[in-house]
């Protein structure tokens, strides 16, 4: 895990728990039994470059490597440098799609083509989850042999590697870099308007992908499944990189599902607000191309201009992160363009975050006690916006919202009571933090491996 920056304490600040401890004192950094179980184990991880999921996954895998595991990442060439920088071995997909989401020409998924959440789901289903499943299965079989894998783990969107693990008889883990997407008793009583569309859309994707999944299973000598969800159930464990408090499903998930948090240590303090000449709004949009992104950026720039001219808005400054303003020659006086900077470097000084609803950004803003407005375009982004609203830590808006409406929402959400609610939420999340949680699950599954570690 990575440690967040330590913000200086000030009146109104919330002392945060760290490393699974409490504000009164942290717990030990590592569990000795977990350490021994992981030492020398050969772990293969199948990763898809989906943008924000990569950072969280590499934090988790890097932690396993520091505990003595020998981790190989099977993925798209686009993540090779980041994998090696994390101290992990890298091997590329050779039969799977040549995918690099950093440009439209090389992005296989092409989510900007979608105009509705249902269309986004179809693209993910056909171009990632089930379409390339056979090729990714063969890539995984090859990589497992080359690295001598004793334990296999994979993104929950990659069914091919899960089939490969079953074919090899390897203990394996499903990693979900999001809220739990499958139906549970806790969600059964929630109306779709409240719980969000993610579970419904994801369940439909699984049902539509089942025939293709069974074709792949048959090619590798495995019997058919009644539901695609059964492929997850054949794994020894499912790891969800989310805090239980943020996910309503957490109250009734199966015992093999483990919530391990977003792999970032909370900051030592959650400030009420650090000193500065202005209140700060961060704008952090997707690292991959999203539907109608340019129109949203235009609306946010105009909203910033309106906020600056509004009563009570003269001291609010906007920072657009990630180079999204690169093509604009003139900007309002209260807008600054920044390059690609880790969000954690800015959050201790922020009063509000405007973002697309990516799960990494959502959880990081929560951990730092910063309220947010989400401009989502598909799936769990809508669920995240609704959950923020329930927790009092944010809200969601349509991506085609009028700039005047966006400006009004900014002035509302940056108000002191909203920030106080976000800090209260952060304190509750910190109490759930356990930096050993993910490693513990991997150690338990590694212990099932057929041969002892060298």
C-alpha positions in Angstrom: 0.0 0.0 0.0 1.0 3.6 -0.3 0.8 6.0 2.5 -1.1 9.2 2.0 0.4 12.6 2.7 0.3 13.8 6.3 -1.6 17.0 6.4 -1.0 19.3 9.4 -3.6 19.2 12.2 -5.8 22.2 12.7 -9.1 23.0 14.4 -11.8 20.8 13.2 -9.5 18.1 11.8 -10.4 14.5 12.2 -7.6 12.1 13.4 -7.5 9.1 11.1 -6.9 5.5 11.8 -3.9 4.0 9.9 -2.8 0.5 9.1 -5.9 -1.1 10.6 -5.5 0.6 14.0 -7.3 3.4 15.6 -6.6 7.1 16.2 -5.2 6.1 19.6 -2.5 4.0 18.0 -1.8 2.1 14.7 -1.8 -1.7 14.4 1.4 -3.5 13.3 2.1 -3.0 9.6 2.2 -6.6 8.7 0.9 -9.9 9.9 3.6 -12.5 10.5 1.6 -15.5 9.4 0.5 -13.8 6.2 4.2 -12.9 5.5 5.3 -16.5 5.9 2.4 -17.9 3.7 3.3 -15.5 0.8 7.1 -15.7 0.9 8.3 -17.3 -2.4 4.8 -18.0 -3.8 4.5 -17.6 -7.5 1.5 -15.5 -8.3 0.2 -14.7 -11.8 -2.2 -11.8 -12.2 -4.2 -11.2 -15.4 -4.9 -7.5 -15.8 -6.8 -5.4 -18.3 -5.7 -1.8 -18.9 -9.0 -0.1 -18.1 -7.4 3.2 -16.9 -8.1 3.8 -13.2 -8.1 0.1 -12.2 -4.4 -0.3 -13.0 -3.1 1.9 -10.2 -5.2 0.1 -7.5 -4.2 -3.3 -8.7 -0.5 -2.5 -8.9 -0.6 -1.1 -5.3 -2.1 -4.4 -4.2 0.3 -6.6 -6.1 3.3 -4.5 -5.1 2.3 -5.0 -1.5 2.3 -8.8 -2.1 5.8 -8.6 -3.7 7.1 -6.6 -0.7 5.9 -9.4 1.5 8.0 -11.9 -0.5 5.7 -13.2 -3.2 7.0 -13.5 -6.8 4.3 -11.7 -8.8 4.0 -11.8 -12.6 1.5 -9.5 -14.4 0.0 -10.7 -17.6 -1.5 -7.6 -19.4 -1.5 -5.2 -22.3 1.8 -3.7 -23.4 0.5 -0.3 -22.3 1.1 -1.1 -18.6 4.5 -2.7 -18.9 6.5 0.2 -17.6 4.2 0.7 -14.6 4.2 -3.0 -13.8 8.0 -3.1 -13.7 8.2 0.2 -11.8 6.1 -1.5 -9.1 8.7 -4.2 -8.7 6.7 -6.9 -10.6 7.5 -9.1 -13.6 5.6 -8.4 -16.8 4.5 -10.7 -19.6 2.3 -9.4 -22.5 -0.9 -10.8 -24.0 0.2 -12.3 -27.3 -3.2 -13.6 -28.6 -5.5 -11.1 -26.9 -6.5 -7.7 -28.3 -3.8 -5.1 -28.9 -5.2 -2.5 -26.5 -3.9 0.8 -25.3 -6.6 3.2 -23.9 -4.3 6.2 -24.1 -5.4 7.0 -27.7 -8.5 6.5 -29.8 -6.6 4.6 -32.4 -5.4 1.9 -30.1 -8.3 1.7 -27.6 -10.1 -1.6 -28.3 -13.0 -0.7 -26.0 -14.0 2.6 -27.6 -16.5 3.6 -24.9 -17.0 7.0 -26.5 -19.1 5.2 -29.1 -21.7 4.5 -26.5 -24.6 6.9 -26.0 -26.4 5.0 -23.2 -25.4 2.8 -20.2 -26.8 -0.2 -22.0 -24.5 0.5 -25.0 -21.5 0.9 -22.7 -22.3 -2.5 -21.2 -22.5 -4.1 -24.6 -19.1 -2.8 -25.6 -17.5 -4.1 -22.3 -19.3 -7.5 -22.7 -18.2 -8.1 -26.3 -14.8 -6.4 -26.4 -13.4 -7.3 -23.0 -15.4 -9.9 -21.0 -16.4 -12.6 -23.4 -15.3 -11.7 -27.0 -11.6 -12.3 -26.4 -12.1 -14.9 -23.7 -10.6 -17.8 -25.7 -7.5 -15.8 -26.7 -7.0 -14.6 -23.1 -7.4 -18.1 -21.8 -4.6 -19.3 -24.1 -2.4 -16.4 -23.1 -3.0 -17.2 -19.4 -2.2 -20.9 -19.9 1.1 -20.0 -21.6 2.0 -17.4 -18.9 1.2 -19.8 -16.0 3.5 -22.4 -17.4 6.3 -19.9 -18.0 6.2 -18.4 -14.5 5.3 -21.6 -12.7 2.2 -20.1 -11.2 1.0 -21.5 -7.9 -1.9 -19.0 -7.5 -3.7 -17.1 -10.2 -5.8 -13.9 -9.9 -7.6 -11.9 -12.5 -9.8 -8.8 -13.0 -13.4 -9.6 -12.7 -14.0 -8.6 -16.3 -11.6 -11.2 -17.7 -13.4 -14.6 -17.9 -10.7 -16.2 -20.1 -8.1 -16.2 -17.3 -10.6 -17.6 -14.9 -11.3 -20.5 -17.2 -7.6 -21.1 -17.5 -7.2 -21.2 -13.7 -10.0 -23.8 -13.5 -8.5 -25.8 -16.4 -5.1 -25.9 -14.6 -6.6 -26.7 -11.2 -5.0 -23.6 -9.6 -6.3 -21.8 -6.6 -7.5 -18.5 -7.9 -9.0 -15.1 -6.9 -11.3 -12.7 -8.6 -10.4 -9.0 -8.0 -13.2 -6.4 -8.3 -12.0 -2.8 -8.5 -15.5 -1.5 -7.8 -18.5 -2.1 -5.7 -19.8 -5.7 -5.6 -21.8 -6.0 -8.9 -23.8 -9.1 -8.3 -27.3 -9.4 -6.7 -27.4 -9.8 -2.9 -30.2 -9.8 -0.3 -29.1 -6.4 0.8 -30.0 -4.9 -2.6 -33.2 -6.9 -3.2 -35.3 -4.3 -1.4 -33.8 -1.2 -3.0 -35.5 0.4 -5.9 -33.3 0.8 -9.0 -33.6 4.5 -8.8 -31.9 4.4 -5.4 -29.4 1.5 -5.8 -28.4 2.5 -9.3 -28.2 0.5 -12.5 -24.9 -1.3 -12.1 -26.2 -4.6 -10.7 -29.0 -4.9 -13.2 -26.8 -4.1 -16.2 -23.9 -6.3 -15.0 -26.3 -9.3 -14.4 -27.7 -8.8 -17.9 -24.2 -8.7 -19.4 -23.4 -12.1 -17.7 -26.6 -13.7 -19.0 -25.9 -12.5 -22.5 -22.3 -13.7 -22.4 -23.0 -17.1 -21.0 -23.3 -18.9 -24.4 -19.9 -17.6 -25.4 -18.4 -18.5 -22.0 -19.7 -22.1 -22.4 -18.2 -22.3 -25.9 -14.8 -21.4 -24.5 -15.1 -23.8 -21.6 -16.0 -26.6 -23.9 -12.9 -25.9 -26.0 -10.8 -26.4 -22.9 -12.5 -29.6 -21.7 -14.7 -28.0 -19.1 -18.4 -28.6 -18.6 -21.1 -25.9 -19.2 -22.3 -23.5 -16.5 -25.9 -22.7 -15.8 -25.0 -19.0 -15.2 -21.8 -17.0 -15.9 -21.8 -16.0 -12.2 -20.8 -19.6 -11.4 -17.4 -18.9 -12.9 -16.8 -16.4 -10.1 -18.1 -18.9 -7.6 -15.4 -21.5 -8.6 -12.7 -19.1 -7.4 -11.5 -19.6 -3.9 -12.1 -15.9 -3.0 -13.3 -12.6 -4.4 -11.5 -9.5 -3.3 -13.4 -6.1 -3.5 -11.2 -3.0 -3.3 -13.9 -1.0 -1.6 -14.7 -0.1 2.0 -17.8 -2.0 3.3 -19.5 1.3 4.3 -19.5 2.5 0.8 -21.1 -0.6 -0.7 -24.7 -1.4 0.4 -24.2 -5.0 -0.8 -21.5 -5.6 1.8 -24.1 -6.6 4.4 -25.0 -9.8 2.6 -22.2 -10.9 0.2 -21.2 -14.6 0.3 -18.4 -15.6 2.8 -15.8 -15.9 0.1 -16.2 -12.2 -0.8 -13.7 -10.0 1.1 -13.7 -6.2 1.3 -10.1 -5.0 1.4 -10.3 -1.2 0.7 -8.7 0.8 -2.1 -5.1 0.0 -1.2 -4.2 3.5 -0.2 -3.5 4.2 3.4 -5.7 7.1 4.8 -4.0 10.4 5.5 -2.9 10.8 9.2 -5.3 13.8 9.4 -8.3 14.8 7.5 -8.2 18.6 7.6 -11.3 20.8 7.9 -9.5 23.0 5.4 -5.9 23.9 5.0 -4.9 27.6 4.9 -4.9 29.3 1.5 -6.1 32.4 -0.3 -9.0 30.6 -2.0 -11.2 27.6 -1.8 -10.1 25.0 -4.3 -12.2 22.9 -6.7 -10.3 20.0 -8.4 -11.6 18.8 -11.8 -10.3 15.2 -12.4 -11.7 13.5 -15.4 -11.1 10.0 -16.8 -7.7 8.7 -17.9 -9.6 7.0 -20.8 -11.7 8.6 -23.5 -15.3 8.9 -22.3 -18.5 9.8 -24.1 -18.9 13.5 -24.9 -15.9 14.5 -22.8 -15.1 17.7 -24.7 -18.6 19.0 -24.2 -18.4 18.3 -20.5 -15.1 20.1 -20.2 -16.6 23.1 -22.0 -19.5 23.1 -19.6 -17.3 22.9 -16.5 -15.1 25.8 -17.7 -18.2 27.9 -18.2 -19.5 26.9 -14.8 -16.3 28.0 -13.2 -16.6 31.4 -14.9 -20.2 31.7 -13.5 -19.1 30.7 -10.0 -16.4 33.4 -10.0 -19.1 36.0 -10.9 -21.6 34.7 -8.4 -22.2 36.1 -4.9 -19.9 34.2 -2.5 -17.9 32.6 -5.3 -15.1 35.1 -5.8 -12.6 33.2 -3.6 -13.2 29.8 -5.4 -10.3 28.6 -7.7 -10.6 25.7 -10.1 -7.7 23.4 -11.1 -8.3 21.1 -14.1 -6.0 18.1 -13.8 -4.7 15.7 -16.5 -4.2 18.1 -19.4 -7.8 18.2 -20.4 -7.6 22.0 -21.1 -4.6 21.7 -23.4 -6.4 22.9 -26.5 -7.8 26.1 -24.9 -5.9 29.3 -25.4 -7.9 31.5 -23.1 -9.3 30.5 -19.7 -11.3 32.4 -17.0 -9.1 34.0 -14.3 -10.2 31.5 -11.7 -9.2 28.4 -13.8 -5.7 26.8 -13.8 -4.7 23.9 -16.0 -2.5 21.2 -14.5 -0.8 18.1 -16.0 -1.1 14.6 -14.8 -0.5 14.8 -11.0 -1.4 12.1 -8.4 -4.7 13.2 -6.9 -3.4 12.6 -3.4 -1.0 15.6 -3.8 -4.0 17.9 -4.3 -6.7 16.5 -2.0 -5.4 17.8 1.3 -5.9 21.3 -0.1 -9.2 20.7 -1.9 -12.7 21.8 -0.9 -14.6 19.9 -3.7 -13.8 17.4 -6.5 -15.6 17.3 -9.8 -15.0 14.0 -11.6 -16.4 11.3 -13.8 -17.2 8.7 -11.1 -14.2 6.5 -11.6 -13.9 4.2 -8.5 -10.4 5.2 -7.6 -11.2 8.9 -7.7 -14.4 8.4 -5.7 -12.7 6.4 -2.9 -9.7 8.7 -2.7 -11.9 11.8 -2.3 -13.8 10.1 0.4 -10.7 9.1 2.3 -9.5 12.7 2.3 -13.0 13.9 3.4 -13.6 16.0 0.3 -17.1 16.2 -1.1 -17.6 15.5 -4.8 -19.9 16.0 -7.8 -19.9 13.0 -10.2 -20.6 13.4 -13.9 -21.0 9.7 -14.7 -21.6 8.0 -18.0 -22.1 4.3 -17.3 -22.5 1.5 -14.8 -21.1 1.9 -11.3 -20.5 5.6 -11.8 -24.2 6.2 -11.3 -24.2 3.9 -8.2 -21.3 5.8 -6.7 -23.1 9.1 -7.2 -26.2 7.8 -5.4 -24.2 6.4 -2.6 -22.3 9.7 -2.1 -25.7 11.4 -1.9 -26.9 8.9 0.8 -23.7 9.5 2.8 -24.0 13.3 2.5 -20.6 13.4 0.8 -21.6 14.3 -2.7 -24.1 14.1 -5.5 -24.3 13.2 -9.2 -25.2 15.3 -12.3 -25.9 14.5 -15.9 -22.9 15.0 -18.2 -25.1 17.3 -20.4 -26.1 19.6 -17.4 -26.4 23.3 -18.1 -23.4 25.3 -16.9 -25.6 27.4 -14.7 -27.0 24.3 -12.9 -23.4 23.0 -12.4 -22.4 26.4 -11.0 -25.3 26.3 -8.5 -24.4 22.7 -7.4 -20.7 23.8 -6.9 -21.7 26.7 -4.6 -24.0 24.3 -2.7 -21.5 21.4 -2.3 -18.5 23.6 -1.4 -20.4 25.0 1.6 -19.1 24.2 5.1 -21.9 21.8 6.1 -21.2 19.6 3.1 -17.5 19.5 3.8 -18.3 18.5 7.4 -20.4 15.6 6.2 -17.6 14.4 4.0 -15.2 14.5 6.9 -17.6 12.4 9.0 -17.7 9.9 6.2 -13.9 9.8 6.0 -13.6 9.1 9.7 -16.0 6.1 9.3 -14.0 4.7 6.4 -10.7 5.1 8.3 -12.1 3.0 11.1 -12.6 0.2 8.6 -9.1 0.4 7.2 -6.9 -2.8 7.4 -3.8 -2.7 5.3 -3.3 -6.5 5.8 -6.7 -7.4 4.5 -5.8 -8.1 0.8 -2.5 -9.9 1.6 -4.4 -12.1 4.1 -6.8 -13.3 1.5 -4.0 -14.1 -1.0 -2.0 -15.9 1.7 -5.0 -18.1 2.5 -5.4 -19.0 -1.1 -1.6 -19.5 -1.5 -1.7 -22.0 1.3 -4.0 -24.2 -0.9 -1.3 -24.5 -3.6 -0.2 -28.0 -4.3 3.5 -27.5 -3.7 5.4 -25.7 -1.0 7.1 -22.5 -1.8 10.9 -22.8 -2.3 
